[in-house]
Amino acid sequence: MGYPTKIQLISRQKGSQWYVNFPNALAEAMNFSKGETVEWTVISTACLEMIRLTPPKRRQSAAKKATKQSL
């Protein structure tokens, strides 16, 4: 499933800034944190690659936590 997203451009006197916003569902699925740093690489004019410089630690699923607590 894809998440269509619009690119935003903010024009200022000192220059322009481009913004890409992540849909909340995608950010939660990826376990992003506020202020997290990522690195973009241009693969082609149709493809960008984003790499997390410090991936989050794996979270236990709710089912695994419930099983451990019941033991």
C-alpha angles and dihedrals in degrees: 000000000000131000112217110214132182121229113232126210122200112193118202135169092256095047145297132287126203122209134197115189122204119224110246093241091056094046091051093047089052092045093232119183128213110267094014114158121230132177124225123211124189108230094172138326087278100042136056124182121210119199127190110229092205112023115208121255113262114269123221114243117246090247092057092047092050091049093051092048093051092053 
